[in-house]
Amino acid sequence: MEGDSGSFLPDLSEDLSQRGSVASSATLSRVQELLVYLCGDNAVHLSLESLSSVTVQELGRSVREALQIPESLHDAFAFWLCSPLLELQLKAKHQPYKLCRQWQDLLYRFTEASEDDIAQDEPYLQYRRNVFYPKSKELQIEDEGVLRLLYEEAKSNILTGRYPCDPEHWTGLGALAFAQEEGLNINSNQFTTTVREKKLTSFLPEHVVLGSGGLLSTLRGKSRRLAELEGNLAEEYRKICVTAGSSPGPAPLLHQYLSMCHALPYYGCAFFFGEIDKPAQGILQRGKRKAVSVGICLDGVYVIDMKEKHVLLGLRFSELSWDHTYPEEEGDSHILWLEFDGEEDGTPVNKLLKIYSKQAELMSGFIEFCVELKSTSETGAVAESDGGENPSQSKNGRGGRRAVLQRQPSVVCSRVDALNTISYVADGKEIKRLKPKRAASFFTRQGAPTYSAVQGAESLEQG
């Protein structure tokens, strides 16, 4: 949201975006040019006075007017400062220009980027989905312009692999995207021509189209794989044409695309970056780590393998406890700890996953804020998928034992056996190895802490 109700990030800097969000000028009191980017490489061009002191709230009014977004839907979107190294969702009171000037400090604090990468990195201002906007409210939107903005963002996340999905899912989404952009009256020859002109990567995830494996396997199987993908896409498109009937207009197709994306539990997440330990496979394999993205939203936490594009661990807030620790010595890492229930040889255990990341503090604060937001929601719309459970129980006391996570074939499901976890229980302040009987949670908290933004020159939300 643009309001102060959604804050989970740190401080941003005030550098100008290489993408050209802010026009460079020595005299900021004059009219300045500002580009606010939308997903899909479109942008809103604004001319503003006193750009250095303009707030997100003031920018919001200008952008909504330019895009003709109804005032009733103002909280569906938020302003983000983005770069390849960091993404931050801003609050209403933040001043983007000033935050940009702190960008390098934030990169040093919250990323592992090299000095050269930090020196060259510049943020751009983007207007996109608010991470705190409930999916239940999104399904009620009828405004075509708003639906199209949400569609472009969801499509981008599907194509880049940020949202992992199974073959039947990305084929259906690809066909819907084709129908949305090209219409429902395309014959087979036209379909083939259009797909080859625009390339399959315009409709299907890049990692799916390009495949994986060695050079020889790629060369031998590339033509066959592309033909199969194209054929499946065409077949799904024909099904859509049959069920859609005569031209229904764009809104139903946009609704259908977003509804399919809502089936992905990490839809709408803010994403953070980190590493986890790889399971030991011998003496030489110890100590290695795997790069992961950590998606956090109003429903839970999802740890995703960035290379393989599948979920390693997905936990609703009622299924986890969490904490973060700071480095004790030079060379140590910031760690986000996730505790969940599991079994070893039939014995109930508390499994602990360590996520190494300079953004651990941000992730911990964001989880806590989401838990509090869900627990205090008056409408209950945000918690509809939790079956009425009180998410605040996930911190300390929990009613009954949580469900044990099992590995399943879908990329959306957890792969607990692929994780290098620690099986511990807590006994007071001393951590002990598991005994046959279940003990208390690993995490002991002194009361229920209230959320506070990360300290810095400005407090932000991050995604």
N, C-alpha and C positions, 0 to 999 in steps of 0.2 A: 504494500500500500504506500501511498505517498504520505500518509499520516505517521505519527510517532508510534503507532501501535505495533509496527513491525520493524524491529531493529535487531540485527544479530551480527553486524559486521564491525570492522575496525575503522581505521583511519585511511583516508585516501589522500592522494596528493593532487596538486594543481597543475600538472604538466598539461600541455596541449596535445590533442590526439593527432597522431600521424595520419589518421584517416580523415582528419580535417574537421573534427567536431567544433573546435573553437578557432576563429580567425586570429592569427597572430597580429599584435599591435602594441605599440609602446604606450598609447594613450587609451586607457580602458574606460574613460569617462564618455567617449564618443560612442556612436552607434557601432556595434560589432556584429559580425556574422557568426551564426551558430548552426551547425548541422547536428540534428538529433537523428541517429540511425534507427531504422526499423529492421526486423528480421527480413531477410530476402534482399538486402542491399539497397532498399529504398531509404529515403531520408526526408526529414522535414527541415526546411530552410527557414531560419528565424533571423530577424534583425532586432537586436536588443541594445538598450542603453545600460550603462553601468554593469556590464557583464560580470565583473569580478564579485559583485554582491548579489547577483540574482540567485534566488533559492529554487529548490526543486518544486515547491508549491507554486511559485510564480510561473516556472517553466511549464508545469502541468497544465495550467489554464491555457497557455498559448498553443501547446501541442494538441490538446483535446479539441480546441477550436479549429485548428488546421485540419485535423483528421475527422472532424465532425463526430466525435465520440460523445454519446449521451452522458449527461452529468451523473445519472444513476449508475453508470458503469465506470466511474473514474477510478475506483479502487481495484479494477481488474488488471491495471498496468502500473508499472513503476519505472523509475529511471535507474539505470545501471551504468557504472563505469567499468569498462571491459578492456581487456587485452589478452593476448595468448597466455599470459602468466597469472592473471588474477581477474576475478569478476566480483563486483560489489554492488549490492542493491542499496540505493540511497533513501534517506528519510526526508520528510517534507522540509525540515529546517536546514538541510545541508546546502551548501553553495558549491556546485560542481567545479567551478573554475578554481576556487581555493583548494578543494580536495585534490584536484589534478596536480597541484604543485607539491603535494606531499607524496606523490605516487612512488618515487624511488624509495623513500623511507618505508613505505608499506611493503614494497617488494622485498626489501632486506629483512623485514620482520616476519613476513608471512609466506615467503617462498624460499626455495633452495636454488634459485637462479644465480648464474654467474654474474660477476660484476659487469662484464661486457653486455650480457643479455639485458641486465637491469638498465644500463646506461642507454640502450637503444630502444627500450620498451616505452611505448606511449599509449595512454588509454583513449578510448573514444566513448562518447555518451550515447547510450542506447535506450530506447523506450520499448519495453517488452513485458511479458506476463509477470505479475506480482506473485512472488512465491507463497505469499500468505492468502491468496485468493482461493476459496474453497472450490473444489471440482463440482460440487453439487450446484453451486450458483452459476458456474460456467455453462452447465447444461441447459440453463434457462434463458441464455442470451439468444436474442433473435436478430439483433442488429448485424447486417451482413458485413459492414466494414470492420466491426470488432471481431467477428468470427474469422474474417480473412487474416487479420493480424495474428490471432491465436493459431490459425492453421499454418501460416508461414513459419512461425517459431517451432511448432511441433514437427513439421516436415523437416526442417533443418536438423533438429535433434535426432530424428529417425535416420536421415541420410548420412549424418556424420558418425552414427553409432553411439551417440551419447545415451540414447534410449535403446538398449538391446531388445530384440524381439525375435520370435520364431519365424520360420519360413512362411507359414500360412498368414502370419500377421503382417510381415513386411510386403508380401505379395498383394494382400488385400489393400493395404495402405497405398502401395504404389499404383494400383489400378484406380483407386479413388482419386489420387492426385492427378492421374492422366485424365480421368473423366472431368475433374474440376477444371483443369486447364485447357483441355482440348475439346470438351463437349462429349455428347453421348451419341453422335451420329457418324462416327468414324468407322469405315469398313476395314477389313483385314489388311488390305494393301496399304491403305493410308496409315493404319496403326503401325505397321512395320516400318514404313518410311519415316514417320514422325519419331518413333523411338530411336531409330538409328541416327537421325539428324540431331536429336537432343541428347542422345546417349542414355544408356540404362541407368547411369549414376544420377540422372535427373529424377528418377522415380524409385530406385532401389538403393539400399545402403551401399556405400562405396566398398566396404570390406567384403560384402557379399559378391559384388560384381567382379572385383579384382581378384578375389580368392586368396588362398594362402598356399604355402608349400614351396618346394624348390622350383628352380627355373624350368627344368624339363617337364615336371608335372603340370606346371602352369601352362606351358606352351602346348602340350599334348591335349590338355583338357579344356583349354580356354574356349575354343569355338563351340564345343559341345555344351559346355556350361552356359555360355551366353545364349545359345539357341534355346536351351531348356528354360532359362530364366525369362527370356522373351516370350516363349510359348505359354508359360504359366501366367505371366502378366496379361497376355492377350486373352486367355481363357477367363481370368478373373474380371477383366474389363467387360467381356461379353455378358457375364452374369449380372454385372451392375447395370448395364444397358437394359437388360430384360426386366429386372426388378424395378428400375427407376421409371419405366414407362415413358410417356411423352415428357418433354423438357420440364423438369421439376423446378428449374432455377438453381442457382448456386448454393443457397442456404442449406437445403437438405443434405447435399453432398458434404458441405463443410461440417455440419452437425455429425454426420456419419463418421467422417475422418477423426474428429475430436473424440467422439464416443469410443472408437477403437483404441485411441491413444490412452483414454482413461482406464482401459483394462490393464495398462502397464502400471504397476504400483509406484514407480518412481517418476511418473508424469508430473511435471511442475516442480520437481525438486531443485533446490540450490545445490550446486556441485562443488566439492572441495577435492583437493588432491593429496595423496599420501602414498605410503608403502606399507606392505605387510611382509612378515617373514614367510619364505617358501618352506614347505615341508622338507625336512632333511631326507636326502636320498643317498646317504653315504657320507663319509668323512669330507670329501671334496665339495659336497653340495651344501655344507652348513654355512650359515651366515648370509645367504643370498636373500634378496627381497624382490617383491613383485609390485609393480606400479598399479595403483587402484584409484578410482574416483569414488568419492563417498557422497551419495545423494541423500539429502535430508529434506523432508517435507512435513506437512501437517499429520501425515499418517505413520511415518516411521523413518528408519535408516536403512540404506541399501549400499553395500560394498560391491563394486563392479570391477571386474578384471578389464583393464583398459586395452590389453592386447587381444584377448580372446573374445571380448564383447559379450560377456555373460555375467550373471549375478553370482557372486561368491557367498554372500550372506544378506538376507533380507529380514528385518525385524521390525514389527510394530512396537510402539512405545510400551505396550502392555507386556511385551516379551523380553525386555532388556533392562539392564541397569548400565550406567555409564559413569565415567569420570575422566579427567585428564590430569597428567602430571607434567611438571616442568623439568628441564634438564638439571641434574644435580651436579654434574661436572662438565667441564668443557669437552665437547665431542659427543655428549649424550643428545638424545632427541626428545622433542616434545612428543607425548604419546596420548592418544585417545584410546581409552579402554572400553570395550564393549563386553558385557557379561550376559550370557544367555544359558539356558538349560540344555544339557545334552546327556549322553550316556557313554560309558566306557565299560565294555564287558558286562553290560546289563546293569551297571551301577549308576545311579543318578549323579551327575557332576555339574559343577558350575564351570562353564567354559569361558575363557577370557581370550579375546582377540585384541592384539596390540596393533594400532594403526599409527605409524610414525609419520608425523606431519607438523610443520610449523603452524598449521592452521588448526591444531587440536583444540586450542582454547576457543577459537571461533565456533568450531563444530559443537563443543560441549555447551557453550552458551546458546547456540541456536536450538539444540535439542531441548534444553531446559525451557526456552521461550515457547517452542511449539507445544510442549507438554502443558505448560501453564495456559496457553491460548486455548487448547482443546478442552481443558478441564473447566475453564471459566466461560465457555461458549454458551450463551443463553438459548440459541436456536437449536443446538445439537446437530446442525447441518454438517459441520466439519467432522463430526465423529460418527457419521452414519455407518461407515464401514467397520467400526469397532464393536458393533453389536451392543452399544450402551455401556461398555466397560469404562471405568474411570482411569484415564491414562496416567493420572498422578501416582497410581500405585506402582508404576514401573521404577520409581526411584528407590524406595525403601521397602515398605511392606507390600506384598502382592497377595491377592486372594487366590489361594490354590496354586498348584504347580502349573507352569507355563508349558505349552505344547513343545515337544521335542522336534527339532527341525530335521527333516530327512532329505536326502539328495533325490532329485527328480530330473528327468531328461530335459525339460524346458530350460531355455536360457534365462527365464525369469525366476526360476526357483533356486533356492540356496544350494550350494555345494560345500557342505560342512566338512566332508572328508578331504576336500582340497585345501583346507585351512590348517595352518600351523598354530594351534591354540594351546593354552595352558589350562590344565584342569586343577583348580584350586577351590578351597572354601576359606572363609574368614572366621577366625575365632578371636574376637576382640580386635586388638591392634596387630596381632601376630598372624601372618598368613601361614597356613598349614596345608599340607597335601591332603587330598580328599580321603575321608573315611567312608565306610559303607553307608553311614547315615548322612542325610542331607543337613547341612548347617546353614547359618545365616548368609546373607549376601556378602560378597567380597567388599562391597562399598559401604562404608559407614559414614553417615553425614550428620553434622551437628545441626539438626532442625532442617527445615525446608528453606534453602537459600533463595533469595529473590534474584531475578535476572538483572544484570547490569551490563552495559555495553563495554567492549574492550577499551581500555584507557588509551588516550592519544589526543592529538589536537582536535580531532573530530570523531564522533562515534558514528559507525555506519552499519549497514546490513550487507552481508556478502552472499554471493551465490556461486 
